[in-house]
Amino acid sequence: GQSLEQPSEVTAVEGAIVQINCTYQTSGFYGLSWYQQHDGGAPTFLSYNALDGLEETGRFSSFLSRSDSYGYLLLQELQMKDSASYFCALDMRFGAGTRLTVKP
Amino acid sequence: ETGVTQSPTHLIKTRGQQVTLRCSSQSGHNTVSWYQQALGQGPQFIFQYYREEENGRGNFPPRFSGLQFPNYSSELNVNALELDDSALYLCASSLVGQGSYEQYFGPGTRLTVT
């Protein structure tokens, strides 16, 4: 089976950098995805890693290391609007989410 | 290009009843996945349909069933509703086979079972 672990909550200040980690135990998967979900909203796609390494999309970057069963989402130049829940997902399996609070 | 839509927005049902939720995929997408999201939790994969055939299923009992139609709209049917079925139900469409892994989620249907 698959299990994904990510921190339940993270707090950071506006303008800072935050890293949300995702560790997993699985027998195999195609790729690691990251989604953002604001309260009352639908998840929206942020990033996808099929291969090991770093993927950069604007202020957001995502990293995957299959040998370490580990990935992370890096958010730079944090803005208040980044306050949301962030989910890592292995194919169709989602983690429980990390609630990010950005403070002024 | 229209996004993913779902209906109804909210629904209240009684334990033991049956419910049908509907999803209209994003134009051009051939795959739809359904998820159940309890409050404060991540989406839990129910099943996926690709070109009208079930293409994968999560850990949900057979009373959760689905259909995908030729126009790629889809339905989620839940029989014999239980109180624990109260959740947000999300559908997500994607275009499999074109090198894209992005799923586009609809706004969800909030189901309350009393």
HADDOCK unambig.tbl for C-alpha pairs under 7 A between the chains (distance, minus, plus):
assign (segid A and resid 41 and name CA) (segid B and resid 107 and name CA) 6.37 0.50 0.50
assign (segid A and resid 42 and name CA) (segid B and resid 105 and name CA) 6.01 0.50 0.50
assign (segid A and resid 42 and name CA) (segid B and resid 106 and name CA) 6.30 0.50 0.50
assign (segid A and resid 42 and name CA) (segid B and resid 107 and name CA) 5.08 0.50 0.50
assign (segid A and resid 43 and name CA) (segid B and resid 105 and name CA) 6.13 0.50 0.50
assign (segid A and resid 44 and name CA) (segid B and resid 104 and name CA) 6.81 0.50 0.50
assign (segid A and resid 44 and name CA) (segid B and resid 105 and name CA) 6.78 0.50 0.50
assign (segid A and resid 45 and name CA) (segid B and resid 102 and name CA) 6.23 0.50 0.50
assign (segid A and resid 45 and name CA) (segid B and resid 103 and name CA) 6.67 0.50 0.50
assign (segid A and resid 87 and name CA) (segid B and resid 42 and name CA) 6.93 0.50 0.50
assign (segid A and resid 92 and name CA) (segid B and resid 45 and name CA) 6.10 0.50 0.50
assign (segid A and resid 93 and name CA) (segid B and resid 44 and name CA) 6.81 0.50 0.50
assign (segid A and resid 93 and name CA) (segid B and resid 45 and name CA) 6.32 0.50 0.50
assign (segid A and resid 94 and name CA) (segid B and resid 42 and name CA) 5.81 0.50 0.50
assign (segid A and resid 94 and name CA) (segid B and resid 43 and name CA) 6.01 0.50 0.50
assign (segid A and resid 94 and name CA) (segid B and resid 44 and name CA) 6.61 0.50 0.50
assign (segid A and resid 95 and name CA) (segid B and resid 42 and name CA) 5.69 0.50 0.50
assign (segid A and resid 96 and name CA) (segid B and resid 41 and name CA) 4.97 0.50 0.50
assign (segid A and resid 96 and name CA) (segid B and resid 42 and name CA) 4.32 0.50 0.50
assign (segid A and resid 97 and name CA) (segid B and resid 41 and name CA) 6.69 0.50 0.50
assign (segid A and resid 97 and name CA) (segid B and resid 42 and name CA) 5.73 0.50 0.50
